[in-house]
Amino acid sequence: MTALYPLKFRTIFKDKIWGGEKIKTILGKDFSPLSNCGETWEISGVEGNISEVAEGALAGKNLKTLIQQYQGNLVGERVYAKFQDEFPLLVKFIDANDDLSIQVHPDDALAKKRHNSFGKTEMWYIFQADEGSKLISGFNQPMSKEKYLEAFNSGKLTEILNQESVKADDVFFLPAGRVHTIGKGLLLAEIQQTSDITYRIYDFDRTDDKGNQRELHVEEALDAIDYQHYDAYKTKYTPKLNEAVKLASCPYFETFRIEADQAIERNYQGLDSFVIYVCMEGEAEIIADGKGYPMKKGDSYLIPASIQHTKLTTSSKFKMLESYVPQ
């Protein structure tokens, strides 16, 4: 059996009504023949969109086949016992050339009941933000289902939603149930549970090239929404050079930000999970089992659970996200 190594996958490109050019102009990913690209799926186990290895001895193999073959050596024994052949996380880049729809995702219980699926808790790391860019996360006042419906039915939905001004390196954690949307002018990385279930609440009355409005899920969303009002929606963290800084921690994933201008050692002994690297800036080399794997801005790597130690080297500086499934 071929020995496992840090796996880079072929990017899956998604054209969207709100997509733009930044996937190409900033991340350097050619999405032709698409006219625009709203999302790239970098590491995906979603049925119909399963990632294929891009390089090395396992090139052409898809992620599901690899999990079936390598099991705990790839994803971790504990992770495999829980999820079997399903890869539990989905990694994306999103380019919003226009506001996305206002939406919400169900939690595990509701998604299991309605769709036999996982729920969708996610986090965003803002890669680049145009001047004046905003996003929506949660409510800006104490809320109830009745108060929400009153605002929705009177056309005042946006008046009760929390708008945030956004800049590069901002982080937002979005548990399932939180009403949200990505605003125009934002390029971000998204780490999420493996789920493609979205309840679209409002889409600004937009139409596609055939004049059709996208389907809304107003009724389905009512039972999915978390109506609680929170004091803060943006994640507070202090960047530190040559250290890992925790950005998000939940039952589904933990994510750290690593910014370094020198070699960094990462030790995963006792973790019992795969690890995902997403390079946000600069260039680095992943050293694993004595071999080097180049990583540049926009690259994502899956580090198999069998690799318990990596060294990240750089000739300049790099910034990346590190994610795994916690114990």
C-alpha positions as a Markdown table, in Angstrom:
| # | Residue | x | y | z |
|---|---|---|---|---|
| 1 | Met | 0.0 | 0.0 | 0.0 |
| 2 | Thr | 1.3 | 3.4 | -0.9 |
| 3 | Ala | 2.6 | 5.4 | 2.0 |
| 4 | Leu | 0.5 | 8.4 | 3.0 |
| 5 | Tyr | 1.9 | 11.9 | 2.5 |
| 6 | Pro | 0.6 | 15.5 | 2.7 |
| 7 | Leu | -2.2 | 15.5 | 0.2 |
| 8 | Lys | -3.1 | 18.4 | -2.1 |
| 9 | Phe | -6.3 | 18.1 | -4.1 |
| 10 | Arg | -7.6 | 19.5 | -7.4 |
| 11 | Thr | -9.7 | 22.6 | -6.9 |
| 12 | Ile | -13.4 | 22.3 | -7.6 |
| 13 | Phe | -14.7 | 25.6 | -9.0 |
| 14 | Lys | -18.3 | 26.8 | -8.6 |
| 15 | Asp | -19.9 | 29.6 | -10.6 |
| 16 | Lys | -22.4 | 31.6 | -8.6 |
| 17 | Ile | -24.8 | 34.4 | -9.4 |
| 18 | Trp | -22.8 | 36.6 | -7.0 |
| 19 | Gly | -19.3 | 35.3 | -8.0 |
| 20 | Gly | -16.4 | 37.5 | -9.2 |
| 21 | Glu | -12.7 | 37.4 | -10.3 |
| 22 | Lys | -10.7 | 37.3 | -7.1 |
| 23 | Ile | -10.2 | 33.5 | -7.1 |
| 24 | Lys | -8.1 | 34.2 | -10.2 |
| 25 | Thr | -6.7 | 37.7 | -9.6 |
| 26 | Ile | -5.8 | 37.2 | -5.9 |
| 27 | Leu | -5.5 | 33.4 | -5.3 |
| 28 | Gly | -4.1 | 32.7 | -8.8 |
| 29 | Lys | -6.5 | 29.9 | -9.6 |
| 30 | Asp | -7.7 | 29.7 | -13.2 |
| 31 | Phe | -11.4 | 28.9 | -13.2 |
| 32 | Ser | -11.9 | 29.0 | -17.0 |
| 33 | Pro | -14.1 | 28.2 | -18.8 |
| 34 | Leu | -16.5 | 29.6 | -16.1 |
| 35 | Ser | -17.4 | 33.2 | -16.6 |
| 36 | Asn | -17.0 | 33.9 | -12.8 |
| 37 | Cys | -16.2 | 31.9 | -9.7 |
| 38 | Gly | -18.0 | 32.3 | -6.4 |
| 39 | Glu | -16.5 | 29.4 | -4.5 |
| 40 | Thr | -13.7 | 26.9 | -4.7 |
| 41 | Trp | -14.0 | 23.7 | -2.8 |
| 42 | Glu | -10.5 | 22.8 | -1.8 |
| 43 | Ile | -11.1 | 19.7 | 0.3 |
| 44 | Ser | -14.5 | 18.1 | 0.0 |
| 45 | Gly | -16.2 | 14.8 | 0.8 |
| 46 | Val | -19.6 | 16.0 | -0.3 |
| 47 | Glu | -21.3 | 13.5 | -2.5 |
| 48 | Gly | -21.0 | 14.6 | -6.2 |
| 49 | Asn | -18.1 | 16.9 | -5.3 |
| 50 | Ile | -15.5 | 14.6 | -3.8 |
| 51 | Ser | -12.0 | 15.9 | -4.0 |
| 52 | Glu | -9.3 | 14.1 | -6.1 |
| 53 | Val | -5.6 | 14.1 | -5.2 |
| 54 | Ala | -3.6 | 16.4 | -7.5 |
| 55 | Glu | 0.0 | 15.3 | -7.0 |
| 56 | Gly | 2.2 | 12.4 | -6.0 |
| 57 | Ala | 1.7 | 8.6 | -6.0 |
| 58 | Leu | -2.0 | 8.9 | -5.1 |
| 59 | Ala | -2.8 | 11.4 | -7.8 |
| 60 | Gly | -6.3 | 10.8 | -9.3 |
| 61 | Lys | -7.6 | 8.9 | -6.2 |
| 62 | Asn | -10.6 | 10.5 | -4.6 |
| 63 | Leu | -11.0 | 11.3 | -0.9 |
| 64 | Lys | -13.7 | 8.8 | -0.2 |
| 65 | Thr | -11.8 | 6.0 | -1.8 |
| 66 | Leu | -8.7 | 6.9 | 0.3 |
| 67 | Ile | -10.7 | 6.9 | 3.5 |
| 68 | Gln | -12.1 | 3.5 | 2.7 |
| 69 | Gln | -8.5 | 2.2 | 2.0 |
| 70 | Tyr | -6.5 | 3.9 | 4.8 |
| 71 | Gln | -9.3 | 4.5 | 7.4 |
| 72 | Gly | -7.8 | 5.7 | 10.7 |
| 73 | Asn | -4.3 | 6.1 | 9.2 |
| 74 | Leu | -5.7 | 8.9 | 7.1 |
| 75 | Val | -8.4 | 10.6 | 9.3 |
| 76 | Gly | -7.6 | 9.2 | 12.8 |
| 77 | Glu | -9.0 | 6.1 | 14.5 |
| 78 | Arg | -11.4 | 8.1 | 16.6 |
| 79 | Val | -12.6 | 10.2 | 13.6 |
| 80 | Tyr | -13.0 | 7.1 | 11.5 |
| 81 | Ala | -15.0 | 5.3 | 14.2 |
| 82 | Lys | -17.4 | 8.3 | 14.3 |
| 83 | Phe | -17.7 | 9.2 | 10.6 |
| 84 | Gln | -16.7 | 6.0 | 8.8 |
| 85 | Asp | -16.2 | 6.9 | 5.1 |
| 86 | Glu | -17.6 | 10.4 | 5.4 |
| 87 | Phe | -15.0 | 13.2 | 5.6 |
| 88 | Pro | -16.3 | 15.5 | 8.3 |
| 89 | Leu | -15.0 | 18.9 | 7.1 |
| 90 | Leu | -15.3 | 21.0 | 4.0 |
| 91 | Val | -12.8 | 23.7 | 3.1 |
| 92 | Lys | -13.7 | 26.6 | 0.7 |
| 93 | Phe | -12.7 | 29.9 | -0.6 |
| 94 | Ile | -15.6 | 32.3 | -1.3 |
| 95 | Asp | -15.5 | 35.4 | -3.5 |
| 96 | Ala | -18.5 | 37.6 | -3.0 |
| 97 | Asn | -18.7 | 40.1 | -6.0 |
| 98 | Asp | -22.3 | 40.8 | -4.7 |
| 99 | Asp | -24.1 | 40.3 | -1.4 |
| 100 | Leu | -24.9 | 36.6 | -0.8 |
| 101 | Ser | -28.5 | 35.6 | 0.2 |
| 102 | Ile | -29.5 | 36.0 | 3.8 |
| 103 | Gln | -29.5 | 32.4 | 5.1 |
| 104 | Val | -29.2 | 30.0 | 8.0 |
| 105 | His | -28.0 | 26.4 | 8.4 |
| 106 | Pro | -29.7 | 23.7 | 10.5 |
| 107 | Asp | -27.9 | 22.0 | 13.4 |
| 108 | Asp | -27.1 | 18.3 | 13.5 |
| 109 | Ala | -30.5 | 17.2 | 15.0 |
| 110 | Leu | -32.6 | 19.1 | 12.5 |
| 111 | Ala | -30.4 | 18.2 | 9.5 |
| 112 | Lys | -30.5 | 14.6 | 10.5 |
| 113 | Lys | -34.3 | 14.6 | 10.9 |
| 114 | Arg | -35.0 | 16.5 | 7.6 |
| 115 | His | -32.1 | 15.5 | 5.3 |
| 116 | Asn | -30.3 | 12.6 | 6.9 |
| 117 | Ser | -27.3 | 14.9 | 6.9 |
| 118 | Phe | -24.9 | 16.7 | 9.2 |
| 119 | Gly | -25.7 | 20.2 | 10.3 |
| 120 | Lys | -23.5 | 23.2 | 9.3 |
| 121 | Thr | -21.4 | 25.0 | 11.8 |
| 122 | Glu | -18.7 | 27.1 | 10.1 |
| 123 | Met | -16.1 | 29.8 | 10.5 |
| 124 | Trp | -14.8 | 32.5 | 8.2 |
| 125 | Tyr | -11.4 | 34.0 | 7.9 |
| 126 | Ile | -11.4 | 37.2 | 5.9 |
| 127 | Phe | -8.7 | 36.9 | 3.2 |
| 128 | Gln | -9.3 | 40.3 | 1.5 |
| 129 | Ala | -11.9 | 43.0 | 1.9 |
| 130 | Asp | -12.8 | 45.9 | -0.4 |
| 131 | Glu | -13.2 | 49.3 | 1.2 |
| 132 | Gly | -16.5 | 49.5 | 3.0 |
| 133 | Ser | -17.3 | 45.8 | 2.9 |
| 134 | Lys | -19.7 | 44.4 | 5.4 |
| 135 | Leu | -21.3 | 41.1 | 6.5 |
| 136 | Ile | -24.3 | 40.0 | 8.5 |
| 137 | Ser | -24.0 | 37.8 | 11.6 |
| 138 | Gly | -26.9 | 37.3 | 14.0 |
| 139 | Phe | -29.3 | 39.9 | 15.4 |
| 140 | Asn | -28.7 | 43.4 | 16.5 |
| 141 | Gln | -31.4 | 43.3 | 19.3 |
| 142 | Pro | -33.2 | 40.8 | 21.6 |
| 143 | Met | -35.2 | 38.6 | 19.3 |
| 144 | Ser | -38.0 | 36.0 | 19.3 |
| 145 | Lys | -39.7 | 34.0 | 16.6 |
| 146 | Glu | -42.7 | 36.3 | 16.7 |
| 147 | Lys | -40.6 | 39.5 | 16.5 |
| 148 | Tyr | -38.5 | 38.0 | 13.7 |
| 149 | Leu | -41.7 | 37.1 | 11.7 |
| 150 | Glu | -43.1 | 40.6 | 12.2 |
| 151 | Ala | -39.9 | 42.1 | 10.7 |
| 152 | Phe | -39.7 | 39.6 | 7.9 |
| 153 | Asn | -43.4 | 40.0 | 6.9 |
| 154 | Ser | -43.2 | 43.8 | 6.9 |
| 155 | Gly | -40.1 | 43.9 | 4.7 |
| 156 | Lys | -37.8 | 45.0 | 7.5 |
| 157 | Leu | -35.7 | 41.9 | 7.9 |
| 158 | Thr | -32.4 | 43.7 | 7.4 |
| 159 | Glu | -33.2 | 46.2 | 10.2 |
| 160 | Ile | -33.0 | 43.6 | 12.9 |
| 161 | Leu | -29.8 | 41.9 | 11.6 |
| 162 | Asn | -26.3 | 42.7 | 13.0 |
| 163 | Gln | -24.1 | 44.3 | 10.3 |
| 164 | Glu | -20.3 | 44.2 | 10.8 |
| 165 | Ser | -17.7 | 46.3 | 9.0 |
| 166 | Val | -15.0 | 43.9 | 7.8 |
| 167 | Lys | -11.3 | 44.0 | 7.1 |
| 168 | Ala | -8.6 | 41.4 | 6.2 |
| 169 | Asp | -7.7 | 38.9 | 9.0 |
| 170 | Asp | -11.1 | 39.3 | 10.7 |
| 171 | Val | -12.6 | 36.0 | 12.0 |
| 172 | Phe | -16.2 | 35.1 | 12.5 |
| 173 | Phe | -17.5 | 31.8 | 14.0 |
| 174 | Leu | -21.0 | 30.9 | 12.9 |
| 175 | Pro | -22.7 | 28.1 | 14.8 |
| 176 | Ala | -25.6 | 26.4 | 13.1 |
| 177 | Gly | -28.7 | 28.5 | 13.6 |
| 178 | Arg | -27.1 | 31.9 | 13.2 |
| 179 | Val | -28.6 | 34.0 | 10.4 |
| 180 | His | -25.8 | 35.4 | 8.2 |
| 181 | Thr | -24.6 | 36.6 | 4.9 |
| 182 | Ile | -21.3 | 37.5 | 3.2 |
| 183 | Gly | -21.3 | 41.0 | 1.9 |
| 184 | Lys | -20.1 | 42.3 | -1.5 |
| 185 | Gly | -16.3 | 42.8 | -1.8 |
| 186 | Leu | -15.2 | 40.0 | 0.5 |
| 187 | Leu | -12.8 | 37.1 | -0.2 |
| 188 | Leu | -12.6 | 34.6 | 2.6 |
| 189 | Ala | -11.7 | 31.1 | 3.6 |
| 190 | Glu | -14.4 | 28.9 | 5.1 |
| 191 | Ile | -14.0 | 25.9 | 7.4 |
| 192 | Gln | -17.2 | 24.0 | 7.9 |
| 193 | Gln | -18.9 | 20.8 | 8.7 |
| 194 | Thr | -19.5 | 18.6 | 5.7 |
| 195 | Ser | -22.9 | 19.8 | 4.7 |
| 196 | Asp | -24.4 | 21.6 | 1.7 |
| 197 | Ile | -27.7 | 22.4 | 3.4 |
| 198 | Thr | -28.7 | 26.1 | 3.3 |
| 199 | Tyr | -32.0 | 27.7 | 4.1 |
| 200 | Arg | -32.2 | 30.8 | 2.0 |
| 201 | Ile | -34.3 | 33.4 | 3.8 |
| 202 | Tyr | -34.0 | 36.4 | 1.5 |
| 203 | Asp | -32.2 | 36.9 | -1.8 |
| 204 | Phe | -32.8 | 40.7 | -2.5 |
| 205 | Asp | -35.3 | 39.7 | -5.3 |
| 206 | Arg | -32.5 | 38.8 | -7.6 |
| 207 | Thr | -33.0 | 36.7 | -10.8 |
| 208 | Asp | -30.8 | 34.5 | -12.8 |
| 209 | Asp | -30.0 | 34.9 | -16.5 |
| 210 | Lys | -33.4 | 33.3 | -17.3 |
| 211 | Gly | -35.3 | 35.7 | -15.1 |
| 212 | Asn | -36.0 | 33.2 | -12.4 |
| 213 | Gln | -35.7 | 34.0 | -8.7 |
| 214 | Arg | -33.8 | 31.5 | -6.6 |
| 215 | Glu | -35.8 | 29.3 | -4.3 |
| 216 | Leu | -36.4 | 30.5 | -0.8 |
| 217 | His | -36.8 | 28.4 | 2.4 |
| 218 | Val | -38.6 | 30.8 | 4.6 |
| 219 | Glu | -40.7 | 28.2 | 6.5 |
| 220 | Glu | -37.9 | 25.7 | 6.8 |
| 221 | Ala | -35.7 | 28.4 | 8.3 |
| 222 | Leu | -38.0 | 29.2 | 11.2 |
| 223 | Asp | -37.1 | 26.0 | 13.2 |
| 224 | Ala | -33.4 | 26.3 | 12.4 |
| 225 | Ile | -32.8 | 29.9 | 13.5 |
| 226 | Asp | -31.1 | 30.7 | 16.8 |
| 227 | Tyr | -33.2 | 33.7 | 18.0 |
| 228 | Gln | -30.8 | 34.6 | 20.8 |
| 229 | His | -29.1 | 38.0 | 20.7 |
| 230 | Tyr | -25.3 | 37.9 | 21.5 |
| 231 | Asp | -23.1 | 40.8 | 22.7 |
| 232 | Ala | -20.3 | 40.1 | 20.2 |
| 233 | Tyr | -20.2 | 38.2 | 16.9 |
| 234 | Lys | -16.6 | 38.9 | 15.7 |
| 235 | Thr | -13.9 | 36.7 | 17.2 |
| 236 | Lys | -11.3 | 38.5 | 19.2 |
| 237 | Tyr | -7.7 | 37.3 | 19.0 |
| 238 | Thr | -4.2 | 38.6 | 19.2 |
| 239 | Pro | -1.9 | 37.7 | 16.3 |
| 240 | Lys | 1.5 | 36.4 | 17.4 |
| 241 | Leu | 4.5 | 35.8 | 15.2 |
| 242 | Asn | 5.9 | 32.3 | 15.2 |
| 243 | Glu | 3.1 | 30.9 | 17.4 |
| 244 | Ala | -0.2 | 29.2 | 16.8 |
| 245 | Val | -3.2 | 31.3 | 17.9 |
| 246 | Lys | -6.5 | 29.6 | 18.5 |
| 247 | Leu | -9.4 | 31.1 | 16.4 |
| 248 | Ala | -12.2 | 28.7 | 16.8 |
| 249 | Ser | -13.1 | 25.7 | 19.0 |
| 250 | Cys | -16.2 | 23.6 | 18.8 |
| 251 | Pro | -17.0 | 19.9 | 18.7 |
| 252 | Tyr | -16.5 | 19.8 | 14.9 |
| 253 | Phe | -13.2 | 21.6 | 14.5 |
| 254 | Glu | -10.5 | 23.6 | 16.1 |
| 255 | Thr | -8.7 | 26.2 | 14.0 |
| 256 | Phe | -5.5 | 28.0 | 14.6 |
| 257 | Arg | -3.7 | 30.9 | 12.8 |
| 258 | Ile | 0.0 | 30.4 | 12.3 |
| 259 | Glu | 2.1 | 33.4 | 11.1 |
| 260 | Ala | 5.8 | 32.8 | 10.9 |
| 261 | Asp | 9.0 | 34.2 | 9.5 |
| 262 | Gln | 11.1 | 31.2 | 10.6 |
| 263 | Ala | 10.8 | 27.4 | 10.8 |
| 264 | Ile | 7.9 | 26.1 | 12.9 |
| 265 | Glu | 7.6 | 22.6 | 14.3 |
| 266 | Arg | 4.1 | 21.1 | 14.6 |
| 267 | Asn | 3.7 | 18.0 | 16.8 |
| 268 | Tyr | 0.4 | 16.0 | 16.5 |
| 269 | Gln | 1.2 | 13.0 | 18.7 |
| 270 | Gly | -1.9 | 12.1 | 20.6 |
| 271 | Leu | -4.2 | 14.2 | 18.4 |
| 272 | Asp | -5.8 | 11.2 | 16.5 |
| 273 | Ser | -7.1 | 13.4 | 13.7 |
| 274 | Phe | -6.1 | 14.5 | 10.2 |
| 275 | Val | -4.9 | 18.1 | 10.0 |
| 276 | Ile | -5.8 | 20.7 | 7.3 |
| 277 | Tyr | -3.4 | 23.5 | 6.3 |
| 278 | Val | -4.8 | 26.5 | 4.3 |
| 279 | Cys | -2.1 | 29.0 | 3.2 |
| 280 | Met | -3.4 | 32.5 | 3.4 |
| 281 | Glu | -0.2 | 34.5 | 2.6 |
| 282 | Gly | 3.4 | 34.0 | 1.5 |
| 283 | Glu | 5.1 | 30.6 | 0.8 |
| 284 | Ala | 6.3 | 27.8 | 3.0 |
| 285 | Glu | 7.5 | 24.2 | 2.7 |
| 286 | Ile | 5.9 | 21.4 | 4.6 |
| 287 | Ile | 8.6 | 18.9 | 5.7 |
| 288 | Ala | 7.1 | 15.5 | 6.5 |
| 289 | Asp | 8.9 | 12.1 | 6.8 |
| 290 | Gly | 12.0 | 13.8 | 5.3 |
| 291 | Lys | 10.3 | 15.1 | 2.2 |
| 292 | Gly | 9.3 | 18.7 | 1.3 |
| 293 | Tyr | 5.9 | 19.9 | -0.1 |
| 294 | Pro | 5.7 | 23.5 | -1.3 |
| 295 | Met | 2.8 | 25.5 | -0.1 |
| 296 | Lys | 1.8 | 29.0 | -1.4 |
| 297 | Lys | -1.1 | 31.4 | -1.0 |
| 298 | Gly | -4.4 | 29.7 | -1.8 |
| 299 | Asp | -3.1 | 26.1 | -1.3 |
| 300 | Ser | -4.7 | 23.6 | 1.0 |
| 301 | Tyr | -3.2 | 20.4 | 2.3 |
| 302 | Leu | -4.6 | 17.4 | 4.1 |
| 303 | Ile | -2.0 | 16.0 | 6.6 |
| 304 | Pro | -2.9 | 12.4 | 7.3 |
| 305 | Ala | -3.3 | 11.3 | 10.9 |
| 306 | Ser | -0.3 | 8.9 | 10.5 |
| 307 | Ile | 2.0 | 11.9 | 10.1 |
| 308 | Gln | 2.5 | 13.0 | 13.7 |
| 309 | His | 5.1 | 15.7 | 13.1 |
| 310 | Thr | 5.7 | 18.4 | 10.5 |
| 311 | Lys | 8.1 | 21.2 | 10.1 |
| 312 | Leu | 7.1 | 24.4 | 8.3 |
| 313 | Thr | 10.0 | 26.3 | 6.7 |
| 314 | Thr | 10.0 | 29.6 | 4.9 |
| 315 | Ser | 12.5 | 31.8 | 3.2 |
| 316 | Ser | 10.4 | 34.9 | 3.8 |
| 317 | Lys | 7.1 | 34.8 | 5.8 |
| 318 | Phe | 3.8 | 32.9 | 5.6 |
| 319 | Lys | 0.4 | 32.9 | 7.2 |
| 320 | Met | -1.9 | 29.9 | 7.3 |
| 321 | Leu | -4.8 | 28.2 | 9.1 |
| 322 | Glu | -4.5 | 24.8 | 10.8 |
| 323 | Ser | -7.6 | 22.8 | 11.5 |
| 324 | Tyr | -8.5 | 19.4 | 12.9 |
| 325 | Val | -11.2 | 17.5 | 14.7 |
| 326 | Pro | -10.8 | 17.9 | 18.5 |
| 327 | Gln | -10.9 | 15.0 | 21.0 |
